[in-house]
Amino acid sequence: MQSSPFVSVLVTSFNYEKFLPETLTSLANQTYKNFEVIIVDDGSSDGSVDIIKEYTSKYSNFYFYTHPNNENRGLVESMHLGLSKCKGEYVAFLESDDYWEENYLEVKADYIRKNEDVSILCNKIKTIGSPIRDKAVERYHSVFSKETDKNLFGYFSLENILPTFSAVMIKKSIFESLNFDTPIKPWLDFWLWRQFAFHYNFSYTDETTTYWRIHEQSYIKRTKYGLEHRDILVSASNKLLMKDNLFLFLYLDRYNLVKWIFSLKNEYEYKVLILFGKRFRLFRRQKSTDENGHKKVLLISHDFQIAGGEVALLNLAKVLVDSGYSCSVVSVFDGPMRAKFKEAGIETKIFSEKFERYPEKIEEYAKGFDLVIANTVLTYKFADILMNKVPLIWYIHEAHNLVEFIDEHPEIEKVLRRSTNIYAVSEYAKEFIVRNYNKNVRVLHNYVEDEYNKDVIYQKKDDVIDFSIVGYIQPRKAFHLCIDAFLSLSQDIRSGCRLHIAGNFHQEYFDTFKDKIREEDNIFYHGSVDGEEKRSLFERTDVFVVPSYDESCSLIALEACMLGKPLIVSENVGAKYLVDDANGWVVKTGSVHALSYAIESAINNREKLTQMGANSRKKYEEFVSYESYKKNVQMMIEENLSPDYSPMFVSDKKFARLFRKEKIILNFGFAKLSIRPDVSHIMRKLFSLSNGDNHKVLTLLGWKYRFERKSKNEKYTSKMFGD
């Protein structure tokens, strides 16, 4: 009689015929042999079933199942079906677009043999395709490598830190005991791992044996849910786990408890805040507006020179005006950009270079606006003066080069560290600021105007592939790496491509490679390009290259997507969020070899460049278009405008003012609480509780409440008292 396998590998399949052969081949090639493969297809409409049947006919330990009538019933039903067919003591999961190293099962089986009572065993993961989930994987590695064989429920309290089923092997008996009735179907894994983490410990092997593929059809990209869905799942999960322990439930469900503590309702002329059963009527405050009744936004620029930060500020100003705001721009230094603001109908003003000597004048001027936006790190003196005086956004365009600015102006670091409202131009820039200076950072991506010409973009003129690298030629932009990568190609390959270089230059840096340009027939330097010359160069470019050592965004990358062009960018380019394997290559920073490989790959796949360009255009329309940018700007402005409402106490329909002489108690704007996630920090600002001999004292919004117990059987009753 044949013994049962030690491991059952469960594969759920749905319309991944493109990736399925690599997935199943990685199973067939496993060095460990005591396992079976259970494949459940969830009603695929592509060629997945034929591929599965090919493997089940070839390998005797592969088994194939479908739902009745080949119906599509979803992941939960497919999991149930597959689990009912598994015979192994342990169940491992492999998603049908991922794959394993050939020693995956051997490594885990060996770990289980050497360690007693392993309930679940996870392993190190490598992402392939888009880097969008790299940070989540890094966090997973960091937590699991340090906390292996420990209880990790605290890490799963509000998020799923285990990125993929494909890194999990679990005891079948334990997995069968879990509740699969998740209220949010796409988050089945989060639902299951919270249950597991509550009762058991995770084990972990620090060996990369799982390859997690992120692509346009990925399940994780097709499921777009927000914080409200997370709250639903967490609350339901807590009720399931803590149904017999009320106090533990209230502690773990404290974020939903906060909603009970206060809520906000809209009425016609006011909002009603219900706070601990007390009602506050919030009336709209009278704010300064222009003659047309528009709210006023002040933009601060370091100067009016034509540079990336100032161009981005002009775009922002145009969007603000288009969104119905009144906009003014101030700077310390004049320049040609000022005329462009005036052409757009935007008021400008020049302050004295000695403005910091008279901070009260700056403050008085800024208080005439509903919101102030200081643009780039060089406006740090304005940010320092106006911080906590007026509603202020500090919009920082820099990333790693912040270090250079701080070396020159050390006071920048102090302002950075105490700022409470910073926006960065990319996730890459945000990560650097958060890691080194300040955690209060959000992201507003740049945009570029749409100059797309569908009649020109995909017209190929010859068989030669044109690569372009454009921008100010300085060491940080790593032009020399791109030139060296191009020259490292064989002569046969180089003869089929051209490298175009355009931009003003740092003389000393340019001198280091100008001779290489002169000696190579297929490298062309165009100088600084603008207008028709720039348009002509960009149109004939097949692939744009941005190899920078550090670039917080890269407007060139945005323009490439707008024009429908493939991209090669380094890992240290903020615009890499626009690049995946469908429209380009993200390469290791500083690596000539990686750049050379990407260039050669583009040449060898020239027939795919048109489609890759079309995918770049889709990225532009989704993330970088005017419509997308305008929506994000409007959201940022509404979240940061000074509070529109001041509170009135409401009790038995008799209103009593809670403040006098325009003292604003609710100065942080309750209307925005649903948008700002740091609820626990807000609640600490709202109230504190201290113990007296026979009473408790609640300090709430500056008012004190005494809660006195009259007898053991009576609840606390409250009396309000002042100072």
LUMBAGU-844921 format. One line per 3 residues: for each residue x, y, z negated of C-alpha. Coordinates in nm, 3 decimals. Each point is the difference from the previous one (the first is absolute). Layout:
# LUMBAGU-844921
X Y Z ~ ...;
***
This chain:
# LUMBAGU-844921
0.000 0.000 0.000 ~ 0.141 0.337 0.103 ~ 0.070 0.234 -0.294;
-0.135 0.355 -0.007 ~ 0.233 0.278 0.116 ~ 0.163 0.219 -0.263;
-0.095 0.322 0.185 ~ -0.297 0.093 0.216 ~ 0.064 0.297 0.226;
-0.321 0.190 0.074 ~ -0.014 0.209 0.320 ~ -0.312 0.204 0.078;
-0.015 0.109 0.363 ~ -0.196 0.269 0.182 ~ 0.093 0.138 0.345;
0.377 0.001 -0.046 ~ 0.095 -0.207 0.304 ~ 0.293 0.237 0.061;
0.166 -0.090 -0.332 ~ -0.140 -0.346 -0.077 ~ 0.268 -0.207 0.182;
0.280 0.162 -0.202 ~ -0.199 -0.057 -0.321 ~ -0.067 -0.369 0.067;
0.350 -0.066 0.136 ~ 0.146 0.133 -0.326 ~ -0.209 -0.266 -0.180;
0.099 -0.280 0.236 ~ 0.369 0.084 -0.056 ~ -0.011 -0.019 -0.381;
0.292 -0.194 -0.146 ~ -0.223 -0.123 -0.284 ~ -0.231 -0.278 0.124;
-0.248 -0.091 -0.276 ~ -0.272 0.243 0.106 ~ -0.313 0.032 0.209;
-0.132 0.293 0.202 ~ -0.369 0.087 -0.022 ~ -0.104 0.243 0.275;
-0.343 0.164 -0.013 ~ -0.105 0.206 0.301 ~ -0.263 0.263 -0.080;
-0.176 0.015 0.337 ~ 0.284 0.134 0.217 ~ -0.104 0.123 0.343;
0.349 -0.001 0.152 ~ 0.225 -0.298 0.073 ~ 0.078 -0.076 -0.367;
-0.195 -0.330 -0.010 ~ 0.187 -0.144 0.300 ~ 0.333 0.089 -0.162;
-0.103 -0.164 -0.329 ~ -0.115 -0.318 0.176 ~ 0.334 -0.020 0.179;
0.182 -0.005 -0.334 ~ -0.240 -0.240 -0.174 ~ 0.038 -0.248 0.285;
0.379 0.023 -0.027 ~ 0.046 -0.010 -0.379 ~ -0.175 -0.262 -0.212;
0.001 0.213 -0.317 ~ -0.187 0.289 0.169 ~ -0.381 0.002 -0.045;
-0.253 0.229 0.167 ~ -0.343 0.111 -0.129 ~ -0.265 0.252 0.106;
-0.332 0.121 -0.135 ~ -0.317 -0.156 0.144 ~ -0.061 0.119 0.357;
0.339 0.174 -0.014 ~ -0.158 0.291 -0.193 ~ 0.192 0.297 -0.135;
-0.063 -0.001 -0.378 ~ 0.286 0.210 -0.136 ~ 0.308 -0.061 -0.211;
-0.179 -0.113 -0.319 ~ -0.198 -0.278 0.174 ~ 0.309 -0.106 0.195;
0.202 -0.021 -0.322 ~ -0.271 -0.214 -0.160 ~ -0.011 -0.237 0.296;
0.378 -0.035 0.017 ~ 0.035 -0.048 -0.374 ~ -0.256 -0.283 0.004;
0.222 -0.185 0.251 ~ 0.330 0.049 -0.185 ~ 0.144 -0.310 -0.170;
0.323 0.143 -0.136 ~ 0.081 0.081 -0.362 ~ 0.100 0.347 0.117;
-0.154 0.220 0.269 ~ 0.215 0.239 0.204 ~ -0.145 0.263 0.231;
0.124 0.119 0.336 ~ -0.193 0.270 0.179 ~ -0.031 -0.072 0.372;
0.204 0.303 0.110 ~ 0.289 -0.062 -0.244 ~ 0.271 -0.265 -0.007;
0.243 -0.169 -0.238 ~ 0.366 -0.089 -0.006 ~ 0.045 -0.372 0.062;
0.111 -0.052 -0.363 ~ -0.305 0.174 -0.154 ~ -0.161 -0.315 -0.142;
0.334 -0.156 -0.095 ~ 0.099 0.304 -0.208 ~ -0.332 0.005 -0.183;
-0.023 -0.374 -0.055 ~ 0.353 0.004 -0.143 ~ -0.092 0.291 -0.233;
-0.306 -0.187 -0.128 ~ 0.204 -0.315 -0.063 ~ 0.251 0.196 -0.208;
-0.253 0.206 -0.197 ~ -0.284 -0.131 -0.208 ~ -0.360 0.111 0.027;
0.021 0.229 0.303 ~ -0.352 0.130 0.059 ~ 0.074 0.229 0.292;
0.322 0.063 0.190 ~ 0.066 0.305 0.217 ~ 0.303 0.099 0.203;
0.180 0.288 0.165 ~ -0.161 0.145 0.315 ~ 0.132 0.173 0.310;
-0.236 0.214 0.209 ~ 0.012 -0.012 0.379 ~ -0.162 0.242 0.238;
-0.110 0.326 -0.158 ~ 0.192 0.125 -0.309 ~ -0.319 0.151 -0.143;
-0.013 -0.256 -0.284 ~ 0.373 -0.009 -0.083 ~ -0.046 0.202 -0.321;
-0.271 -0.237 -0.122 ~ 0.235 -0.294 0.062 ~ 0.285 0.176 -0.183;
-0.227 0.057 -0.301 ~ -0.107 -0.366 0.006 ~ 0.362 -0.116 0.005;
0.095 0.239 -0.278 ~ -0.281 -0.113 -0.233 ~ 0.011 -0.374 0.067;
0.380 -0.031 -0.013 ~ 0.012 0.169 -0.343 ~ -0.318 -0.146 -0.148;
0.008 -0.359 0.125 ~ -0.176 -0.252 -0.226 ~ -0.165 0.288 -0.187;
-0.358 0.122 -0.012 ~ -0.048 0.263 0.270 ~ -0.364 0.093 -0.055;
0.094 0.360 -0.083 ~ 0.148 0.040 0.350 ~ -0.324 -0.129 0.155;
-0.224 0.229 -0.206 ~ -0.060 0.247 0.284 ~ 0.181 -0.135 0.305;
0.098 -0.320 0.174 ~ 0.378 -0.015 -0.014 ~ 0.019 -0.346 0.165;
-0.004 0.101 0.368 ~ -0.085 -0.323 0.184 ~ -0.138 -0.350 -0.051;
0.294 -0.127 0.207 ~ 0.237 0.028 -0.298 ~ -0.215 -0.205 -0.240;
0.002 -0.364 -0.110 ~ -0.247 -0.080 -0.281 ~ -0.123 -0.305 -0.186;
-0.312 -0.119 0.176 ~ -0.185 -0.067 -0.327 ~ 0.057 0.360 -0.112;
-0.095 0.148 0.335 ~ -0.324 -0.199 0.008 ~ -0.091 0.137 -0.344;
0.010 0.361 0.117 ~ -0.315 0.196 0.086 ~ -0.016 0.085 0.373;
-0.306 0.230 -0.015 ~ 0.184 0.327 0.061 ~ -0.220 0.309 0.046;
0.245 0.131 0.263 ~ 0.049 -0.285 0.248 ~ 0.323 0.125 0.166;
0.166 0.024 -0.343 ~ -0.039 -0.366 -0.091 ~ 0.370 -0.023 -0.089;
-0.019 0.288 -0.251 ~ -0.311 -0.160 -0.155 ~ 0.172 -0.339 -0.036;
0.338 0.123 -0.125 ~ -0.162 0.213 -0.275 ~ -0.169 -0.315 -0.132;
0.322 -0.200 0.022 ~ 0.210 0.273 -0.163 ~ -0.244 0.024 -0.290;
0.052 -0.366 -0.095 ~ 0.338 -0.110 0.142 ~ 0.355 0.113 0.076;
0.152 0.046 0.346 ~ 0.323 -0.174 0.099 ~ 0.225 0.140 0.274;
0.292 -0.104 0.222 ~ 0.232 0.273 0.122 ~ 0.051 -0.155 0.343;
-0.152 0.150 0.316 ~ -0.204 -0.279 0.155 ~ -0.318 0.185 0.108;
-0.030 0.233 0.297 ~ -0.305 0.225 -0.032 ~ -0.109 0.148 0.331;
-0.162 0.346 0.011 ~ -0.156 0.089 0.335 ~ -0.295 0.186 0.149;
-0.235 -0.299 -0.043 ~ 0.118 -0.077 -0.353 ~ -0.276 -0.075 -0.249;
0.152 0.261 -0.232 ~ -0.028 0.266 0.272 ~ -0.354 -0.095 0.099;
-0.134 0.034 -0.356 ~ -0.022 0.363 -0.107 ~ -0.127 0.033 -0.354;
0.056 0.271 -0.256 ~ 0.016 0.066 -0.373 ~ -0.374 -0.041 -0.045;
0.022 -0.358 0.132 ~ 0.294 -0.069 -0.228 ~ -0.205 0.123 -0.297;
-0.287 -0.232 0.095 ~ 0.230 -0.301 0.020 ~ 0.192 0.083 -0.318;
-0.317 0.057 -0.199 ~ -0.158 -0.327 0.119 ~ 0.324 -0.186 -0.066;
0.025 0.142 -0.352 ~ -0.356 -0.106 -0.076 ~ 0.082 -0.351 0.121;
0.321 -0.022 -0.204 ~ -0.116 0.177 -0.317 ~ -0.363 -0.103 -0.025;
0.056 -0.131 -0.353 ~ 0.220 0.285 -0.123 ~ -0.170 0.343 0.006;
0.295 0.199 -0.136 ~ 0.245 -0.153 0.246 ~ -0.247 0.068 0.280;
-0.035 0.367 -0.098 ~ 0.377 0.039 -0.011 ~ 0.065 -0.163 0.336;
-0.299 0.174 0.157 ~ 0.100 0.341 -0.132 ~ 0.006 0.159 0.345;
-0.367 -0.079 0.045 ~ -0.055 0.105 -0.362 ~ 0.132 0.344 0.099;
-0.289 0.026 0.246 ~ -0.237 -0.056 -0.289 ~ 0.176 0.267 -0.205;
-0.073 0.259 0.265 ~ -0.185 0.036 0.328 ~ -0.073 0.282 0.240;
-0.328 0.071 0.177 ~ -0.082 0.250 0.272 ~ -0.286 0.246 -0.025;
-0.095 0.273 0.246 ~ 0.185 0.293 -0.160 ~ 0.227 -0.177 -0.245;
0.153 -0.329 -0.111 ~ -0.089 -0.180 -0.321 ~ 0.280 -0.168 -0.194;
-0.117 -0.264 -0.249 ~ 0.277 -0.044 -0.255 ~ -0.051 -0.236 -0.294;
-0.373 0.055 0.033 ~ 0.036 0.381 0.003 ~ -0.105 0.191 0.310;
0.205 0.278 0.156 ~ -0.139 0.213 0.279 ~ 0.282 0.112 0.229;
-0.081 0.321 0.186 ~ 0.194 0.109 0.306 ~ 0.255 0.268 -0.076;
0.037 0.312 0.211 ~ 0.330 -0.027 0.186 ~ 0.189 0.251 0.211;
-0.089 -0.036 0.368 ~ 0.060 0.203 0.315 ~ -0.259 0.226 0.156;
-0.156 -0.300 0.175 ~ -0.038 -0.198 -0.321 ~ 0.281 -0.244 0.085;
0.218 -0.146 -0.274 ~ 0.354 0.130 0.014 ~ 0.316 -0.211 0.027;
0.349 0.149 -0.032 ~ 0.286 -0.173 0.183 ~ 0.359 0.070 -0.110;
0.290 -0.053 0.239 ~ 0.370 0.038 -0.074 ~ 0.047 0.189 0.327;
-0.155 0.057 0.341 ~ 0.266 -0.180 0.201 ~ -0.103 -0.259 0.262;
0.065 -0.334 -0.172 ~ -0.187 -0.320 -0.077 ~ -0.135 0.114 -0.337;
-0.126 0.331 0.137 ~ -0.161 -0.168 0.304 ~ -0.179 -0.240 -0.234;
-0.117 0.297 -0.209 ~ -0.143 0.169 0.311 ~ -0.191 -0.320 0.081;
-0.132 -0.007 -0.356 ~ -0.109 0.365 0.021 ~ -0.187 -0.061 0.327;
-0.186 -0.293 -0.153 ~ -0.093 0.205 -0.307 ~ -0.143 0.277 0.216;
-0.182 -0.255 0.215 ~ -0.144 -0.151 -0.321 ~ -0.148 0.330 -0.112;
0.266 0.127 -0.240 ~ 0.161 0.342 -0.001 ~ 0.376 -0.042 0.028;
0.301 0.226 -0.067 ~ 0.373 -0.077 0.023 ~ 0.277 0.168 -0.200;
0.377 -0.038 0.023 ~ 0.317 0.166 -0.117 ~ 0.181 0.000 0.336;
-0.139 0.115 0.333 ~ 0.046 -0.188 0.326 ~ -0.151 -0.094 0.339;
-0.251 -0.240 -0.155 ~ -0.186 0.294 -0.151 ~ -0.122 0.101 0.347;
-0.144 -0.348 0.056 ~ -0.202 0.028 -0.322 ~ -0.130 0.339 0.112;
-0.094 -0.142 0.341 ~ -0.213 -0.257 -0.185 ~ -0.176 0.285 -0.183;
0.163 -0.077 -0.335 ~ 0.100 0.285 -0.230 ~ 0.369 0.013 -0.100;
0.194 0.187 -0.267 ~ 0.368 0.041 -0.089 ~ 0.106 0.010 -0.366;
0.321 0.155 -0.125 ~ 0.294 -0.236 -0.042 ~ 0.004 0.106 -0.366;
-0.357 -0.117 -0.057 ~ 0.099 -0.229 -0.289 ~ 0.084 0.310 -0.205;
-0.369 0.093 0.000 ~ -0.184 -0.329 -0.057 ~ -0.308 0.178 -0.133;
-0.052 0.166 0.341 ~ 0.023 -0.334 0.181 ~ -0.240 -0.152 -0.249;
-0.245 0.288 0.033 ~ 0.007 -0.026 0.379 ~ -0.045 -0.380 -0.005;
-0.298 0.020 -0.235 ~ -0.195 0.160 0.283 ~ -0.006 -0.342 0.169;
-0.183 -0.323 -0.075 ~ 0.305 -0.215 0.078 ~ 0.373 0.049 0.063;
0.214 -0.236 0.211 ~ 0.379 0.040 -0.026 ~ 0.165 -0.154 0.308;
0.332 -0.192 -0.020 ~ 0.233 -0.034 -0.297 ~ 0.154 0.342 0.074;
-0.309 0.172 -0.142 ~ 0.091 -0.133 -0.344 ~ 0.024 0.351 -0.152;
-0.361 0.071 0.095 ~ -0.105 -0.342 -0.131 ~ 0.178 0.072 -0.328;
-0.175 0.336 -0.045 ~ -0.350 -0.115 0.097 ~ -0.008 -0.346 -0.156;
-0.284 -0.030 -0.254 ~ -0.101 0.360 0.078 ~ -0.200 -0.064 0.317;
-0.114 -0.316 0.184 ~ 0.323 -0.097 0.177 ~ 0.113 -0.269 0.246;
0.371 -0.039 0.063 ~ 0.026 -0.155 0.349 ~ 0.351 -0.149 0.023;
0.135 -0.104 0.341 ~ 0.333 -0.134 -0.125 ~ 0.101 -0.349 -0.118;
0.357 -0.117 -0.074 ~ 0.137 0.339 0.108 ~ -0.161 0.146 -0.313;
0.329 -0.095 -0.165 ~ 0.185 0.246 0.224 ~ -0.241 0.282 -0.086;
0.030 -0.079 -0.372 ~ 0.380 0.003 0.021 ~ -0.023 0.352 0.143;
-0.288 0.116 -0.225 ~ -0.001 -0.210 -0.323 ~ -0.313 0.177 -0.128;
-0.202 -0.183 0.269 ~ 0.023 -0.322 -0.200 ~ -0.152 0.162 -0.310;
-0.295 0.131 0.201 ~ -0.042 -0.337 0.170 ~ -0.011 -0.188 -0.328;
-0.267 0.219 -0.159 ~ -0.222 0.039 0.306 ~ -0.347 -0.145 -0.034;
-0.123 0.002 0.360 ~ 0.244 -0.098 0.275 ~ -0.081 -0.117 0.351;
0.255 -0.167 0.228 ~ -0.010 -0.047 0.378 ~ 0.036 -0.380 -0.008;
-0.004 -0.302 -0.227 ~ 0.377 -0.024 0.051 ~ 0.050 0.354 -0.136;
-0.247 -0.061 -0.282 ~ 0.182 -0.315 -0.112 ~ 0.328 0.188 -0.030;
-0.153 0.286 -0.201 ~ -0.191 -0.240 -0.227 ~ 0.308 -0.214 -0.060;
0.228 0.291 -0.086 ~ -0.196 0.304 -0.116 ~ -0.376 -0.006 -0.043;
-0.290 -0.247 0.020 ~ -0.267 0.262 0.077 ~ 0.032 -0.035 0.377;
-0.254 -0.059 0.273 ~ 0.037 -0.008 0.378 ~ -0.123 0.224 0.281;
0.130 -0.122 0.334 ~ 0.098 0.247 0.271 ~ -0.164 0.017 0.339;
0.094 0.121 0.348 ~ -0.228 0.157 0.257 ~ -0.137 -0.230 0.268;
0.173 0.047 0.337 ~ -0.083 -0.347 0.127 ~ -0.028 -0.040 0.379;
-0.129 -0.345 0.085 ~ 0.072 0.053 0.370 ~ 0.371 0.045 -0.067;
0.085 -0.204 -0.309 ~ -0.001 -0.347 0.150 ~ 0.131 0.087 0.348;
0.332 -0.190 0.038 ~ 0.242 0.169 0.239 ~ 0.268 -0.270 0.027;
0.125 -0.314 -0.174 ~ 0.242 0.191 -0.225 ~ -0.108 0.032 -0.366;
0.045 0.353 -0.139 ~ 0.075 0.037 -0.373 ~ -0.005 0.344 -0.163;
0.130 0.130 -0.333 ~ -0.109 0.357 -0.069 ~ 0.052 0.251 -0.283;
0.263 0.206 -0.175 ~ 0.327 -0.189 0.045 ~ 0.144 -0.035 -0.350;
0.151 -0.289 -0.201 ~ -0.326 -0.077 -0.186 ~ -0.174 -0.071 0.333;
0.259 -0.270 0.090 ~ 0.020 0.076 0.374 ~ 0.343 -0.167 0.006;
-0.149 -0.332 -0.107 ~ -0.239 0.002 0.293 ~ 0.283 0.083 0.242;
0.219 -0.277 -0.143 ~ -0.291 -0.245 0.021 ~ -0.059 0.093 0.364;
0.370 -0.039 0.085 ~ 0.014 -0.339 -0.176 ~ -0.238 -0.142 0.262;
0.154 -0.196 0.282 ~ 0.066 0.189 0.322 ~ -0.272 -0.198 0.180;
-0.261 0.101 -0.258 ~ 0.118 0.364 -0.013 ~ -0.037 0.030 0.374;
-0.374 -0.055 -0.045 ~ -0.055 0.282 -0.247 ~ 0.080 0.362 -0.077;
0.046 0.183 -0.330 ~ -0.115 0.364 -0.018 ~ 0.113 0.233 -0.281;
-0.161 0.338 -0.060 ~ 0.027 0.268 -0.268 ~ 0.221 0.267 -0.149;
0.300 -0.133 -0.186 ~ 0.228 0.026 -0.299 ~ 0.328 0.071 0.184;
0.238 -0.204 -0.218 ~ -0.230 -0.302 0.008 ~ -0.072 0.027 0.373;
0.374 0.011 0.074 ~ 0.039 -0.351 -0.149 ~ -0.186 -0.163 0.289;
-0.023 0.251 0.285 ~ 0.281 -0.177 0.191 ~ -0.196 -0.327 -0.011;
-0.290 0.179 0.168 ~ 0.219 0.140 0.274 ~ 0.164 -0.335 0.073;
-0.326 -0.197 0.030 ~ -0.199 0.043 0.322 ~ -0.330 -0.106 -0.159;
0.005 0.239 -0.299 ~ -0.131 0.352 0.060 ~ 0.008 0.303 -0.229;
-0.272 0.253 0.087 ~ 0.070 0.268 -0.259 ~ -0.293 0.160 -0.180;
-0.322 -0.066 0.191 ~ -0.333 0.180 -0.013 ~ -0.300 0.067 0.218;
0.002 -0.167 0.342 ~ 0.347 -0.151 -0.051 ~ -0.111 -0.170 -0.321;
-0.324 -0.119 0.158 ~ 0.190 -0.150 0.294 ~ 0.248 -0.183 -0.226;
-0.273 -0.137 -0.227 ~ -0.209 -0.120 0.294 ~ 0.281 -0.204 0.154;
0.108 -0.145 -0.334 ~ -0.100 -0.366 -0.042 ~ 0.115 -0.044 -0.363;
0.077 0.261 -0.266 ~ 0.273 -0.073 -0.255 ~ 0.016 0.153 -0.352;
0.303 -0.161 -0.174 ~ 0.032 0.247 -0.290 ~ 0.173 -0.074 -0.329;
-0.277 0.203 -0.163 ~ -0.302 0.174 0.152 ~ -0.307 0.070 -0.211;
-0.233 -0.015 0.300 ~ 0.128 0.063 0.360 ~ -0.222 0.210 0.220;
0.168 -0.165 0.300 ~ -0.141 -0.335 -0.109 ~ -0.344 0.157 -0.032;
0.033 0.152 0.347 ~ 0.107 -0.337 0.140 ~ -0.318 -0.161 -0.133;
-0.206 0.290 0.133 ~ 0.150 -0.053 0.347 ~ -0.052 -0.375 -0.017;
0.365 -0.107 -0.022 ~ 0.164 -0.293 -0.184 ~ 0.236 0.086 -0.286;
0.319 -0.118 -0.163 ~ 0.038 0.149 -0.349 ~ 0.220 -0.072 -0.298;
-0.134 -0.109 -0.340 ~ 0.081 0.347 -0.138 ~ -0.234 0.187 0.234;
-0.324 0.109 -0.165 ~ -0.199 -0.049 0.321 ~ 0.066 -0.374 -0.012;
-0.358 -0.038 -0.123 ~ -0.092 0.047 0.368 ~ 0.223 -0.284 0.123;
-0.054 -0.374 -0.006 ~ 0.080 -0.290 0.232 ~ -0.291 0.101 0.225;
0.154 0.332 0.104 ~ 0.368 -0.005 -0.090 ~ 0.280 -0.099 -0.231;
0.095 0.102 -0.355 ~ 0.374 -0.065 -0.039 ~ 0.243 -0.007 -0.290;
0.135 0.347 -0.079 ~ 0.361 0.057 0.103 ~ 0.029 -0.322 0.201;
0.140 0.028 0.353 ~ -0.074 -0.368 0.051 ~ -0.368 0.038 -0.094;
-0.039 0.300 0.231 ~ 0.174 -0.182 0.284 ~ -0.225 -0.302 -0.047;
-0.314 0.217 0.009 ~ 0.115 0.184 0.314 ~ 0.081 -0.328 0.172;
-0.333 -0.145 -0.111 ~ -0.180 0.296 0.158 ~ 0.188 -0.053 0.324;
-0.070 -0.373 0.006 ~ -0.369 0.062 -0.069 ~ -0.049 0.283 0.247;
-0.325 -0.151 0.124 ~ -0.144 0.045 -0.352 ~ 0.098 0.365 -0.041;
-0.318 0.133 0.158 ~ -0.218 -0.191 -0.246 ~ 0.228 0.099 -0.287;
-0.042 0.362 0.104 ~ -0.377 -0.044 0.000 ~ 0.027 -0.136 -0.355;
0.204 0.307 -0.100 ~ -0.277 0.218 0.134 ~ -0.250 -0.189 -0.217;
0.223 0.068 -0.302 ~ -0.005 0.370 0.085 ~ -0.376 0.010 0.031;
-0.044 -0.184 -0.330 ~ 0.262 0.173 -0.216 ~ 0.147 0.310 0.165;
-0.274 0.155 0.212 ~ -0.152 0.339 -0.075 ~ -0.324 -0.161 -0.119;
0.183 -0.229 -0.243 ~ 0.221 0.283 -0.127 ~ -0.293 0.238 -0.042;
-0.190 -0.258 -0.203 ~ 0.300 -0.056 -0.230 ~ 0.063 0.374 -0.041;
-0.363 0.064 -0.089 ~ 0.015 -0.278 -0.259 ~ 0.320 0.143 -0.148;
-0.143 0.351 -0.020 ~ -0.327 -0.108 -0.159 ~ 0.185 -0.208 -0.258;
0.223 0.291 -0.099 ~ -0.214 0.312 0.020 ~ -0.037 0.177 -0.332;
-0.305 -0.123 -0.195 ~ -0.323 0.128 0.147 ~ -0.203 -0.068 -0.315;
0.006 0.125 -0.357 ~ -0.190 -0.190 -0.271 ~ -0.321 0.079 -0.192;
-0.112 -0.216 -0.292 ~ -0.349 -0.145 0.056 ~ -0.209 -0.130 -0.290;
-0.380 -0.007 -0.024 ~ -0.006 0.236 0.300 ~ 0.163 0.277 -0.204;
0.338 0.102 0.137 ~ 0.283 0.128 -0.219 ~ 0.331 0.118 0.139;
0.294 -0.224 -0.097 ~ 0.252 0.272 0.065 ~ 0.031 0.378 -0.022;
0.196 0.262 0.192 ~ 0.032 -0.223 0.308 ~ 0.191 -0.270 -0.187;
-0.019 -0.298 0.236 ~ -0.005 -0.322 -0.202 ~ -0.051 -0.245 0.286;
0.286 0.140 0.204 ~ 0.092 -0.324 0.175 ~ -0.321 -0.034 0.202;
-0.216 -0.298 -0.086 ~ -0.140 -0.005 0.351 ~ 0.330 -0.151 0.112;
0.038 -0.277 -0.257 ~ -0.124 -0.267 0.239 ~ 0.284 0.091 0.235;
0.283 0.021 -0.253 ~ 0.091 -0.349 -0.125 ~ 0.185 0.088 -0.322;
-0.318 -0.018 -0.207 ~ 0.175 -0.110 -0.318 ~ 0.221 0.312 0.006;
-0.306 0.220 0.051 ~ -0.179 -0.165 -0.291 ~ 0.296 0.068 -0.228;
-0.039 0.365 0.094 ~ -0.373 -0.021 -0.072 ~ -0.007 -0.136 -0.350;
0.189 -0.146 -0.296 ~ -0.119 -0.180 -0.312 ~ 0.149 0.016 -0.350;
-0.095 -0.154 -0.334 ~ -0.096 0.184 -0.319 ~ -0.073 -0.148 -0.345;
-0.372 -0.055 0.062 ~ -0.037 0.120 0.354 ~ 0.146 0.008 0.349;
0.082 0.317 0.193 ~ -0.051 0.012 0.377 ~ 0.173 0.290 0.173;
-0.188 0.046 0.326 ~ 0.085 0.278 0.247 ~ 0.135 0.208 -0.287;
-0.309 -0.053 -0.219 ~ 0.012 -0.213 -0.312 ~ -0.268 -0.252 -0.101;
-0.007 -0.158 -0.349 ~ -0.152 -0.348 -0.011 ~ -0.109 -0.085 -0.359;
-0.115 -0.341 -0.118 ~ -0.284 0.027 -0.255 ~ -0.006 -0.370 -0.089;
0.151 -0.326 0.117 ~ -0.311 -0.083 0.195 ~ -0.026 0.335 0.178;
0.186 0.112 0.310 ~ 0.211 0.311 0.004 ~ -0.195 0.325 0.047;
0.159 0.313 0.137 ~ 0.032 0.360 -0.104 ~ 0.176 0.256 0.212;
0.234 0.237 -0.174 ~ 0.241 0.266 0.119 ~ 0.340 0.110 -0.113;
***
